[in-house]
Amino acid sequence: MDEQSLQLDIDTSPVGCIVTPLGDIDMTKSTEFRYALKPIIESKPTLIIINLAHVPYMDSSGVATLIEGLQLSKQANIPFSLCALSKGVQSIIELARLDKIFSIYETKEQALEE
């Protein structure tokens, strides 16, 4: 497995699209994440859930990518939420007060119920 490239699990169903990045999201991987999110948003799923259960660390570029995804989703009227944040990612999101702008759920199942 290439440590330099971002592994993404994309699960598209009639319910919506669940995007699960695997591994840290830093400067190099956030660009790939951004490129992966754009076509997902353009395909207009019912909703987009970013499952962060397998992301132990995310830097500010990763957070910026999430914000960009949220903005693009809002423009397209697609609900965009985060779920299963690791402690490291949750602390960054809370520190930047982004827990006020993102819909955040404990589990993927809770996010799907909304």
N, C-alpha and C positions, 0 to 999 in steps of 0.2 A: 504494500500500500504506500502510495506517495504521500509523504508527510507535508509536502508543500501545497498540495491541492486539497480543496475543501470537499469532503464527502457529504452529499445531501441525499436524504431519503424523501422523495416526493410522492405523497399518497393522494391521488385525485379520485374523488368519488362524487356521487350526486349530492352528498351533504356539503362538500366543499373540498378545499385543498389543505392538506396538512404537510408542512415543510419541516423536516427534522434534520438540522445540521449535526454532523458528528465531529466533535473535537473543538479545539479553541478557535475563536474567530478573532483574528488579528488583522493588521494592515494588509498582509498579502491575501488572506482568505476573504476579507470583507468585500473586495472587488469582485471576486467570483460569486459571492453570495448576492451581491447587487445585480450582476448579470443574470443569475438564476431566477431572481424574484421578478424581474421585468416581464418576461414572457408569461409567467404564472398570472400576474395581475392583468396582463393584456388578454388572457384567455377568459377573463371574467367569471371566475368560480363564484359559487354562492357565498362563500366566506373563505378567509385565509387564516390558518392557525400556524404560528411558528412555535414548534415544540422544542424547547431549549433544554430538555432533560439530559442530553448528551454533550452539552457545551459547558465545560468546567470554567472556562475563562473567555471573556470578551473585552476587547479594548474599545477606546472611543470610536474608532472607525467602524467597528461592528455595530455599536449603538447607533451611529449615524446612518448606517444601512437600514436598521430597523425603523428609524424615524422616516427615512425616505420611503420605505415600503408602506408605512402607515399613511403618509401623505398621498402617495399614488393610489392607494386603495380607497382613501376618502374621496378623491377626485372621481374614481370609478364607482363610488357607492358600494364598495365591498367591505363588509365587516372584517377587521384585521385584529387578531388578538395573539397574545403570548401565553404559553402554558409551561408548567413544570420547570420553572427557573431553578438553576442550581444556586447554591448560596453565593458563589462568586459573582454570577451574573445578576442575581437579585440585588446584591449590595450596590453594584454599579448603577443599576436602573433606579434604585431608591435614592442614591447619592445625587444623581442628576435630576431627581424629582420627576422622573418619567413614569413612575407608577401612577401619576395623576393623569397622564394622557393616554397610556396604553390600557386596554382591557387585559387584565392578567388573571389567569386561572391556575389553581393548584395542579389540575390534571387535564389531559387531553379530553377526557370524557366530559368534564365540567364545561370546557370551552365549546364542545360540540352541542351541549344542551342549550346554549344561549341562542 
